[in-house]
Amino acid sequence: MIKRYLKYAFVFLCFSLFTSCFEILEEINLNADGSGSMVVTFNLSKSKSKLASVMMLDSINGYRVPSKEDINIALKDAENHLKTIEGITNIKRTADYGNYIFSISCDFNKVTNLDAVFKDLIQQHNKRERTSFNTTNFSFNKEANNFKRLFSYDGAIKKSFYKLKGEDRKIFKDASYTSIYRFKDMVKGVSNSNAKIAPNKKAVLLKIDAMSLILGEKTIANTVELTK
């Protein structure tokens, strides 16, 4: 099942090959005890007209176009993978083919449960691309009352990017990664200079363009200090 999940998890990356405008959105709602909920969304709505036309084809620019069945299998396999992880519950998936927005959500008992969600994908990527991304992505220190989004940049990602054809590199031109973290306590400060604290002091927004992330110019790593 894991091998099947890993295979189809890349369907959405293949989908991005047909548009330069897509967003990966990571949302976490964290409770004071370290439990919470997470939603990961792949949003291609700004290119929905183009994608509607692309979906009618078998292939384009040498790439096979994923079918609705491929996408549904990818979401189902991701759901099945989450069901195997201790501490992960209330798993839901959505597929909006009218706007090309796909998401999967879950609740977690503790922040460390989230690392297992991405661990297999990261390990497979490290093996295939000879990268060294850390499989620890999140942490919460209840005593210090801080939440961390961990990320270690690997220069191999830049090398892989420049191996792509010029036309293929353009798909990342208008792509972005966005994280929204919401808390019960007030936010005192953040370590990432690109992160913004919400006016109510209970949420943090970080939006980074894909090119800056690929080239190592910006990072998604962030430490959020909360009031005790």
C-alpha angles and dihedrals in degrees: 000000000000091000090051091048092050091049095053096037086080093057090092092050088053088051090058090061089076097054137036093207115076137122132211109207123196116190126182127180108196125198123209092255093055097258122114148121136284134202124189114193131187105202121192097155095122088064098039095121092053093044092050088059094043092052089063090064131076094219142354131195089358095305125113112240111234113238126223086257090056091051094047090049090050091053093045092049091049088051092049090049091053090051089063094057119096113237095021116116143154094044117188135173133195134192119191106186092176091066100016095239117146128182145168125198139185145167122242133202094214136003094251088065087071093063090066089056092067101022098096094047092048093048092049091048091049091051095046099041098029092238127145106219114162116247090212105088106156139035138172124197108199094189095051089033096223133134122209132200103198125204133161116197118226118202089215089079090063091049091050090049094055090050088066121094116263092251092051092051089058091070089078095051097098099017121117146183119223129185126190118188120186125194141188091223127060118268114241098183149328132227098215111084091209093057120099127208115222118244090250089055092231102098139048126209125198122178121178129176113240095238093058090050094047093048093046094243093124134021137212090215111118140163116208116201114206131196116260 
